[in-house]
């Protein structure tokens, strides 16, 4: 390195630099030169390349994501919104809850165990950085065809990584999804969600203010893993001709993270930090530039003081490393000694690596020589913004015209029985217990509901029973047919799932998984889905608190189905009043809430029986969803229902089978006059739920539904040891259980 790196950069404008290899476009590189008035140093180029990546800068999605702010509903519960590590909502009694869902898709295909494990670790640190104790995790997952050989490689590794990391942290895994579809064959989706709890006064933000305050890096040593993870691995399309980029996958240590969590929470209790940021995507480049950008001054960092696992790392590699289990705190000088003392107590390495300045620059030095001199906002918050061209794909009309309602239907009760068994035992509808049994769902002792319930629920306050419920949902088949409606259906299902458990939906986080933004058809899908989600949240009164965009999810030129995953968080005053899905008491009356139409586009039946995708997805009526939620919440609170299950994939029969198996009781079902039994059982019309009502509450429940204008039809009774659809067929619970539970173990054996 020369004696003066900055001056050398000024004096050698024509030196060739590897900007393309770092994922930058030529116009982006030229813009960096314009900002700096010279060519960047190697360290500056490294920082801009990771921070201007798609994963960190949202450069292709920003113009559409603005709708979440522009259309945000009025909501007094929202305490911290988009722009911080995670959103925060008020849940009452002085408590605040923070939650967020993010993606770790590409790393999990290359190294399934570490990719998934570090996805959990990263989202947990996001929640920790807000000042909260993490209390639960969830994992919405998408894999390729269930019978494909590579699924047997990817799925067990991902599940083991999620379980291994989360179980070691002592965090219950309370929900999520597992979906199989050939479109995810070379590009699985591994989304991870974490929920944290704190008091209002404990909220922390990512900013570096106060000249003279110290910058402390603490946690694990910095190594060579994860270098270029966000700029190269997560911001590029997979291609069989390219290297596997294994070094770009981070390596996790959950025991180190557990120490980091407890250490950080003790530091928070003693009010020792003025600002804090976790180190995830883009590592130190992100933490230093974002803290300085959000603060009121500049920052000076001595990079050679960073504790290393590998002494041979260059400054550029240190800045780009995404080594896990690291945090960066801003600490007033008179609190540094106590901060370091607590870190030593928890066996957490902590080093003062710099300080906040009264200037406006982020300055980084290496053995006394300045190697970075940049305006931090240009790195962290003023990256490129693209208005990518987008257009409705030419094939969309033909896809929607290929109506699923025209597919051959079962002609006899025997055929209907056969197809029902085929649907409930298909990989997407079958029991996921082989997967979820690998997760600890009840550690910490506050889990109230967990898989396979409609939503996960944890107790927040032991004395009052205050709790929160979270559900994640997304249907890429619906979104492929109509991205606008598909995003709203994902929102509606998660909203409905939370309400079915008795909790009031408050806010959402989202993980928007799409193909390459350089494809106008993909960008049209993204624009439509984002618009649908923003409009839906405005109607339902649930603001978007934050989330993640994951693009370039495709192999070669084949994109995944557009897959917006929506997480809805709700609050319940007393978890003792929650509503489970299981039919556990004989004699309870079964009521179907909502309207059933012939809606099979994107349905489980069309996929399982006919391997077909076409037509239109179910219609969305968000006002009906809001009314249904109000009924479900009121009925739960007032003891009018003992079980409730939303209707979605697989329709009514899927919900009834799941509720019967969960509660261990059978059901006699009567098909109402005037409706085709096939449509009644397998249609996927939205805005519906099935509830079990004690006979003593029937009149009160019917009166409430009637007074509020919600269709409610009595369709049967909890009884016996079979699901008996009268006049059609009966299936013993033992046969259903075998069909429902044997599929996944059979595929993965």
N, C-alpha and C positions, 0 to 999 in steps of 0.2 A: 504494500500500500504506500502511496506517495506521502510526502510530508504534509500536504494539504489537499485532502480529497475534494473538497468543495471547489477550491481554486483550480485544481486539475480538471474538474468537470467543465469549468468555465473556459479553460484554455484548450480543451480538446473536443470541440463540438462534433467532430466527424467520427469519433470512435463508435464502432458498431456495437450495439447492445442487444441482448437476447429478449427483446420485448415480446416477440411473437411466441417464443417458447414458453413465456410466462402467462400466456393467455390474453395479451393485450392486442387490440387492433391498431393499425398504423395511425389512424386519426386520434386514437386515445393517447398513443405515445407522443404524437406531436402536441397534443393539448397539455400534457405534462411538461413538455419543454417550454410551452408558452407560459404556463403558470409560474415556473421557476425562473424563466428568463435564461435558461441554459439547459444542457442535457442533464438528466438526473444522475446522481451517483448510483452505484450498484445497489446500495442499501435503500435509497429512495425508490429506485425502480422496483425493488422487491416489495416495498410497502404499498406503492400504488397498484401493483399488479394484483395483490391479494384483496386489497380494499375496494378496488374497482371491478372485482369479479362479479358475475351475476349473483352468486350466492350472498355476497356481502352488500353490494350496492343497490340491488333491485333495479338495475338500470333499464331493463326491458319491461318491468311491471309497475314502476312508480306511477306512471301516468294513469294507470287504471286503479291502483290501490288508493289513490286520493279520494275516491268515492266513499271509502269507509269513514273518512273524516267529514266530507261534504254532506253525506246523507246520514250522519250519526244521529240516532234518536236521543231525545232528552232522557237521561237516566241518572238519577241522583246517587245511585250506588257506585258509579264509576269514579274511582279515586286516582288511578293512573292509567292512561290510555296508550295508544300506539306511539312508539318511539323509544321506549325504555326496554330493558331486558325482558320484561313480562308485564302484562296488565294486572291491575289490582282493583278488586271490588269490595265494597262494604257489605258485610253479611250480618251486621247487627251486633249488639252487646259489646261494642268496642273492637270487634274482630274484623280483620281484613283478610281476604284470600287472594292469592296470586296464582295464575295458571297460564300455561302456554304449551303449544304443540309445535314441534319442529321435525325436520327430516334428516335422515342419515342414509339416503338411498344408495348412491353409488358405492360408498365404502362398504356397505353391507353385502353387495354382490361380490366384490373382490375378496374381502375377508369377512365372512358372515359373522363370526363370533365377535371380533374386535369392532367391526363396523357398528353392530347393534349395541354392544356394551358401551362404547364411547358415545353413542347417541343418547343413551340413558344418562350417562355421566354429564354430558354437556347441558341437557335440559334441566337437570337437577341443579347445576351451578347457576343457571339463569335465574331460577327461583330463589336460590340462596342469596344471590347478589341483590335481590329486592329487599332483603332484610327478614325473610321468612324461613321458618323451619319447614323443609320438604316433608310432606305427610303421605303422599301416594303418587304412584305413576300409572300410566296406561300406555298401550301400544297398538295403534291401528296399523295392520300389516297387509301387504298385497304380494302374492307370489304368482309365478307362472302356473301352467297347467299342473294340477295336483298329481297326475301320473307321469310327469316328465322326469327323466333321471336327474336333471340338474336341480329340480325342486327338492329332491332328497339330499342334495348337498347344501343348498342355501337355507331351507327352512329350519332344520335341526340346529344349524350353527347360529342362526339369528335368535331362535328361541333360547338356546343355551346362553347366548351373550346377554340377552335381556334379563333372564332369570339369574344368571351368575352375578351380574353387576348389581341389579336391584335387590336381590336377596342378601348379598353381602352388606349393602348399605342399610338393611333393615327397613326397607320401604315396601309397603304392600302394593301389589299390582292388582288394581281393582276393576280393570275393564279394557276395552279395545275391540278390535275386530281382526279376523283372518279371512281374506278373500283370495280365491284362486281364479286366474284368467290367463289364457295364453298371451295376452298383450303385455303382461309383466314378465315374460319369460327371461329376457336378458336384462331386465331392469326392475327388480323388486322394489317395493316401497316400504321403507321402515321408518314410520313416523313415531315419535315418542312425546308423551305429555307428562308434565309434572304439576302437582298442586302443592302449594305451601300456605301456611297459616302464620299470621302475626297480629299484633295490635296496631292500631292506626299510627301510633306515634313511632313505630319501629320501621316504617317504610324508608328505604335507602334508594338513592338515585346514582346513576353513573355520570359523575361530573368531577372535574378537578378544579377547585377554586381555592383562593387564599395563597398568595405568594409566600414562599418559604415552607409551605407544607410539603411533607416528604412523600415520595412515591415508593411504596413497598410492594415488592413481588414476593408472594409466599405460596407454599405448596410444594409440588414435585419439582425436581430439577428439569431443565429444558434439554430435550434430546432431539434426535434426527427424525422422529416419527411425525407424520402429518405434514411434512413440508410441502407446500403448494396444494394442500387438500382442497381448499375452497376455490382457488383460482384455476387449478388444472383438473382436479377430479370431479368436483361438484358442479362445474360450470362448463361442461363439455359433453357432447354426445358420445356414448360408448361406440366403439368401432373395433371389430375383430382384428383389424390390422395394426392396432396401436398396442403399446406395452400395457401390462396390467397395472403398473404404477403402484405396486404394493407399498413402497415407502410412504405414499401419500395417505395411507390408512393409519389413524392414531392407535396407540396401544394404551389400554386402560388399567388402572389399579384401584379397585373399589375400596380397599382398606385404607389407601392413602386419601381417597375422597371422603370416607367416613371421618377420618381425623380432621380433614379440612372443614367439613360441615360443623363439627362440634367446636373446633377452634374459632371459626368465624362467628358462630352464634354467641360464644362467650365474649368475643370482641364487640359484637353488637350490644350485648347486655351492659357492657361498661362504657358504651358510647364513645368508642375510640376512633371511628372513621368519619371523615368528611365527605367521602365519595368512594364508590367501589365498583369494580367491573370484573366479571369472570373472563378467563382466557379460553375461548373456544375457537370458532373459525377465524383464521388470520392471526391467531396468537397475540404476541406482543404488539404487532402492527396495529391490530384492532384496539386493544386495551389502551395503549398510550394515545393514539390519535383520537379515539372516541371520548376518552376522559378529558383530554385537552380541548377538544372541539366543543364539548358541552359545558366547559367551565368558563371562567372569566379571565383567564390569562394564558400563558404558554406553559411549556414543560421542557425540562432538561433531563436527559437520561444518560447514565454511564453504562453502556451496554456490556462492557467487559466485566461488570460486577454481577451479571446474571449467573446464578448457579447452573452448571452444565452437567449432563450425564456423559457428554462426548466432547472432550476438550478440543477436538479438531474442527468443530462447527465454525463456519465463517459468520461474520456479522449478518449477512443476508439470510443465512439459514436460521440463525437465532430469531430474527425478526419474523420469519415465515413459519417457524415451527408451530405445530398445533399440539404439542405434548399436552397431555391431560392433567387434571387435578391442580390447576394453577389459578390464582386470583391476584388482582392488583388493587391495592387500597391507597387512598390519599389520607394521610395522617398528620395532625398538627405536631410540631416538633416536641412539645412537652408531653405528648402521649406516646411517642415512639418507643420509649423504654418499656412501658407496660405492654404495648402491642407485641413487641418482640418476646417479652417474658411469657405471655400467654401462648405464643407460637411454640416456644421451647417446651412449655408444659405438655403440649399436645404432640410433640415430636414433629413439628411442621417447620421446614426450612423457611426462613424469612430474611429478606435482604433489602436494605434501602438502595434503590437503583437510580434515584433521581429526586427532583423537587419541582414544585410548581413555581413558575416565574411570573413576573409582571409584564412580560412581553406578549407577543402574539404568534410566536413560532414554536413548533415542536423541533427541538434540537437534540440529536443523539450523537454521543461521542464513543469512540472505540480507542482505548488506551490513550486518552487525551486528545485524540484527533477527531474533529467533527466530520461525521459521515452523512448526517441528515440535517437539513435546514428547510423546513416546509411549513406552510400555513396549515394547521391541523384540519381545518374544515374542508380543505380541498381533498384531503385524503379520506376523511370519515363521512362527510355529509354532502359534499358537492361534486360527486363523481358524475360520470356521463348519465344522461337521461335520454332514452331512445323512444321515439314514437314509431315503433315497428309497424310496417304495413300489415294489415290483416284483412281477410276476406272470407266470407262464407264458402266452405269448400264445395267444389262442383258435385261431389258425391252425396252431399247432405240431403238433398231432396229425394234422391233415389232410396237412401237409407230409411228416411221417414215414410216413404211410400210403401215400403216392404212391410206391410201391416201384420203384426204378430197375431191380431185377432182372427186372421184368416187361416192360421195353422190348424191342422186336423186335431179335433178334440176327442176325448174318450167317448166311445159310443155306448158303453155298458157300465153298470156299477162295478163290475170286475176290473174293467180297464181303468176306471177312475181310481179304484183302490190301488192298482198297480202303479199308476202314475204318482199318486200321493206318496207311496212308499219310496218311489224313485227320487222325488223332490226332497223329502225329509232326510234321506240318507246321502244326498249329493254332497260333495266336499264343502260347498259354501253354506249349506244349511245344517250339516251334520254337527254333532257335538265336538267342541274344540277342547275337551277336557284333557286330551293327551298333551296339549300345549299348555293350557292354563294350570294344570296340576304341577308344572315345573316352576311356577311362580308362587312365592309366599303371599297369600292374599290377606292374612290376618295379623301379621307382625305389627307391633305397637298397640294392638288391642282396641283400635278405634274403627276398624272396618265394620260397617253395618250391612252393606250390600256389595257383592262382587260378582264376577262372571259366574253363571250366564245370565244374571239379572239384567233388566233393561238399562240400568245405569249403575255405576259404582257410587257408593256413598260412604263418607267417613264422618265420624263425630268430631266436632271442633271443640265443644265445651262439655266436659264430663258432668258438671253440675246441672246445667239447664237442658242438655241434650241437643243443643244447636248443632247442625250439621250441614254439609254440602254434598251435592250429587253432581256427577259429571258423566256425560255420554259422548262418544265420538261416532260419527257416521259419515258415510260417503258411498255413492254407487256410481262407479265409472261407466257402467252400461247405460244408465239413465242419462248421464252427462254426455256420452257419445251421441245419443239420439237428439238431445237438446241441452246444450250446456247451461243456458239460462235456467231452465226448469230443473235440470239435474242438480245445480248448486242449491236451489231453493228446497228441493226434496231432501238433500243431505241436511240442511239446516232444520227443516221441519221434523225429520226423523229424530235427530238428536234432541231437539226441543221437546218432542213428544215422549221420548224415552225418559228424560228428566222428570217431566210432569207425571208420567205413569208411576214413578216411584214415590210421588207425593211432594216433590220439591218444586219451588217456583223458579223458572228459568230467569237468569239475570243478564248474562253476557256470553260472548263467544270468543274463541280463538280458532284460527284456521290454518291448515297446511295445504297449499294449493300446488298439486303435483301435475305437471304438464310436460309435453315434449319440447322440441326446440323452438325458441322464440323467433328464430330466423325463418321459420315456416309460416307463411301468412295464415294457413288453415289452423295451425296450433294457436297462433295469436288471436284469431277470431274466437276459438274455444275459450281461451283465457279471458278475453274481454267480456264475452257473454256471461261466463260463470261469475266473474267478479261483479258485473252489473247485477246479476241475479241475486248474489249474496248480499250486496249492499242494499238493494231494494227490499229483500226479505227481512233483513235485520231492522230496517226502518219500520216496516209494518209490525213486526213482533216486539219492537222496543228493546232489542238485545244488541247493544253496541259491540263492535269488533274491538277487542282490547289489544290485539297484536297477533302475531303468528309468523308464518314462514312461506316463502315461495320457493318451490323446487322446480327448476326448468331443466331442459336437456335430458328428460327422462325418455330416452329412446335408444334403440340399437340400430346403427346405420340410419336409414331414412324412415324407419318404422317407429312411430310414437306410441306410447301407452295410451289407453283411454284417458281423456281428461278426468282427473280424479281430485276434485276438491273435497278434502276431509274437514268436517266441521265438529268442533268440540263445544258443547254447551254446558255451562256451569249454572247450577241452581242452588237455592238455599232452602232448608227445612228447619222450622222452629224447634222441632223435637223429633229426633231420629226414631224414637219409640213408635211413632205414628207412620213410619215408612210403609210402603206397599210393595210386597214381593211379587214375583210372577207366578209362583207355584199354587196350583189348586190343591189345597191340603185338607179341606173339610167337605165331607159328603153332604149333599143336600143344598149346597150353595147354588144359587141361580146364576146362569151365564147370560150376560147381556153383551150384544155387539153395538158399539157406539160408532156413529158415522154412516155414510152412504157407500154402497158397493156398486161399482159400474164394471163394464167389461173393459178392463185395463191390463193388458198383457205385454205391452212393449217394454223390452228390457227385463222381463220378469224371470224369476227362478224357473218357472215352468217352461218358458220358451227356451231358456238356455239348457236346462237339464234334459228335457224330453226331445227337443228338436234341434239343439245346437244352433239356435237362431238369434240374431240380433237385428231388430228392425222395428219400424213403426214409431209411435210417440210414447214417451214415458207417462206415468200417471199424472193426471191434472193436479195442480197445486192450488189450494185454497187456504191462504195463511190466516184469514179471519176465522175459518173453521178450525184450524189448528189452535188458534188462541182460545177459542171457546171450548174445544175439547180439553185443552190443558187446564182451564179454569175448573171444569167439571171434575177432572181426575184429581186435582189438588184439593178441592173442597171435599170430595168424597173420601179421600184419604184422611184428611184432617178430622172429619166428623165421624169416622168409623163406619161409613156406608159401604165400603168395599174391603174385602180381605185379600184380593189379588187383582192385579191388572197387568196387561201385556199389550204393548203396541203392536200394530199389524204393519209389516213391511215385507221383506223378502220372503216369498213362499205364501203370503196371504194368511187368511184366517186359520187354515188347517195347520200351518207351521206353528203359529202362535199357540193354538190349542194343544198340539203335541208337546211343545216345549213346556207349557205350563203343567200339563198332566205328568210328564216325566219328572219335572222339578218338585212337584208336590206329592207325587206317588199315588195319585188318585185318577181314575178314569173320568170320562165325560160322555153323556148322551147328548147328541146334537140333532136339532130339528131344522131342516132347510125350510125357510119361510116360503109361503105360497108365492108363485109368480117369478121366482128366480131360478135360473139354471144351477143345479148343484155344483157343477164344475166352476162356474163363475163365483158362486157363493164361497167355495172353499179355497180357490187358488188365485183369484184376482188380487192385484196389489194396489188397489185404490188407496190413496193416502188419507190422512185425517181420521184414522180409525183406531179403535182399541177394543179388546175384549176384557170384561171385568167379571169377577165372582162376587155376588151380592148375597149376604146372609138374608134368609127369608124375612127376618124381623125388620130389615132395612129396605125391603123392595119398594114399598109404597113411597117412602121418603125419597129414595133414589130416583124413581120414575117421575115423581113430582118435580124434583130439581131439574132433571133433564128436560121435561116438558116445559117448565117455566122459562128455561133459557133457550129453548128451540133447538136442542141437540137430538137428532134421531137416535133412539135407543130401543133395540128390539131384543126381546127375550129369545134366546136361541137354544137353550138347553139347561142341563143341570150337571153338577159334579157328582159322579156316581160310578161305582163298579171298578173293574180293572181293565177296561178297554176304552178306546175311542170309538164310539158307535155312532155313525151318521145314519140316522134312522131312514129306512127305505133305500139305502145305498150300500153300505158296507160297515163292517166292524174290524178293528185291528187290536189285538191284545197289547197291553202295555209292554209285556215281555218281548213281543216281536218288534214293537216300535223301538224299544230301548236297544235291542241288538242292532237294528238297522241304523239307528241314529249314532250309536257310540262306536261301532266297529270300523267305520269308514277311514278315519284319519290314521289310526294305528295300522290298519291294513295297508294303506298307501305308503307309510313311512317305515314299515317293518324292514 
